[in-house]
Amino acid sequence: MVDSARLGRLKFRAWHRGTREADFMIGGFFDKHHAIWDEAQCDWFEALLEEDDVHVMAWAMNVEPAPERYEGPMMEAMRRLDYVHVHR
């Protein structure tokens, strides 16, 4: 089980990216998927949070190829974009 303090830090960083679009994409991904993550998946997400938002968003939208270190099931889940909810 992943430490709740770590998850709290990841959630904060996921939802405080600097732009509303990145918050919805990265924070929404966290909210939908974090409950099933193990330490390795948290490590992946934590590394992703160090990347520039413009790149993360381009990788998730499949506009730009993701670096090999991010390819795999987590990036595939991020590319589904079914976790982004439009708020009006």
Number of C-alpha atoms within 10 A of each C-alpha: 8 15 9 9 9 13 17 11 11 19 18 14 18 24 20 15 18 11 10 11 13 19 19 21 24 27 22 21 24 23 14 12 13 17 11 10 16 12 12 10 15 18 12 14 21 17 12 18 16 10 10 11 19 9 16 23 18 14 20 20 15 15 10 12 14 16 9 7 10 17 12 10 10 15 19 14 14 23 17 13 15 12 19 17 10 6 5 3
